[in-house]
Amino acid sequence: MIRATAAGVTLAVRAQPGARKTAITGIYGEGPAAQLKISVHAPPLEGRANEALIAFLAETFSISRSAVIVTAGELSRSKVISLRGVTLPQATARLAEWISLT
């Protein structure tokens, strides 16, 4: 779900557009295929859900929007998102505030 890279970390994300509010809601799947489940208020039209997801992750990790990049799955609910400038311990600690990663 979270992997360290040279530039930061990547998150495997399962987006749920059209939700009541934007929030991390849990984990989708198990083991190596597990993804961070994030509900997104915006509808999946014209990239609005991706923009809302980017804004939410930028705010959650206190980084700029330009540091959040959808690297795979732009048109899919399953995405890989790169967070530049975030370390693995920082990402794990921040996500632990929302969900149990064990």
C-alpha positions in Angstrom: 0.0 0.0 0.0 2.8 2.4 0.9 6.2 2.2 -0.8 9.3 4.3 -0.4 10.9 5.8 -3.6 13.9 8.0 -4.2 11.6 11.1 -4.4 9.2 10.2 -1.6 6.5 7.5 -1.4 3.8 6.0 -3.5 0.4 5.0 -2.3 -1.9 2.4 -3.8 -5.3 4.0 -3.6 -8.8 2.8 -4.2 -10.9 5.9 -4.9 -14.7 6.0 -4.4 -16.0 9.1 -6.2 -19.3 10.7 -5.5 -19.2 10.1 -1.7 -20.8 12.4 0.9 -17.4 13.7 2.0 -13.7 13.2 1.1 -12.0 11.1 3.7 -9.8 8.0 4.2 -12.2 5.3 4.9 -10.1 2.2 5.4 -8.2 -0.5 3.5 -9.4 -2.2 0.4 -8.1 -5.7 -0.1 -5.5 -7.7 1.7 -1.7 -8.4 1.7 0.4 -7.0 -1.1 -2.7 -6.0 -3.2 -4.1 -3.8 -0.3 -5.0 -0.3 -1.2 -5.8 2.8 0.8 -9.6 3.4 0.4 -10.4 7.1 0.0 -13.9 8.4 -0.5 -14.0 11.5 -2.7 -16.9 14.0 -2.7 -16.4 15.1 -6.3 -18.0 13.1 -9.2 -15.8 11.1 -11.6 -16.4 13.7 -14.4 -13.8 15.6 -16.3 -11.0 14.8 -13.8 -12.8 16.4 -10.9 -12.5 13.4 -8.6 -8.7 13.2 -9.3 -8.4 16.9 -8.6 -10.3 16.5 -5.3 -8.1 13.5 -4.4 -4.9 15.4 -5.1 -6.1 18.4 -3.1 -7.1 16.1 -0.2 -3.7 14.2 -0.2 -1.8 17.5 -0.4 -3.6 18.8 2.6 -3.4 15.5 4.5 0.4 15.3 4.1 1.0 19.1 4.2 2.6 19.2 0.8 1.9 21.3 -2.3 -0.6 20.0 -4.9 2.3 19.8 -7.4 4.0 17.2 -5.2 1.0 14.8 -5.6 1.1 13.0 -8.9 -1.3 10.3 -10.2 1.3 7.9 -11.7 -1.1 5.1 -12.7 -4.8 4.6 -13.0 -5.9 8.1 -13.9 -9.2 6.8 -15.3 -9.6 3.9 -12.9 -10.7 3.7 -9.3 -7.4 1.9 -8.5 -4.6 4.4 -8.6 -0.9 4.7 -7.7 -0.1 8.1 -6.4 3.3 9.6 -5.8 3.9 11.9 -2.9 7.2 13.8 -3.4 9.0 14.9 -0.4 7.2 12.6 2.1 9.3 9.9 3.8 8.0 6.4 4.6 7.9 7.1 8.4 6.0 10.4 7.8 3.5 8.7 5.6 3.0 5.8 7.9 2.6 8.0 11.0 0.1 10.3 9.2 -2.0 7.4 7.9 -2.0 5.8 11.3 -4.0 8.8 12.5 -6.8 7.8 10.1 -6.6 4.0 10.1 -4.8 1.0 11.7 -2.1 -0.2 9.3 -1.5 -3.4 11.1 
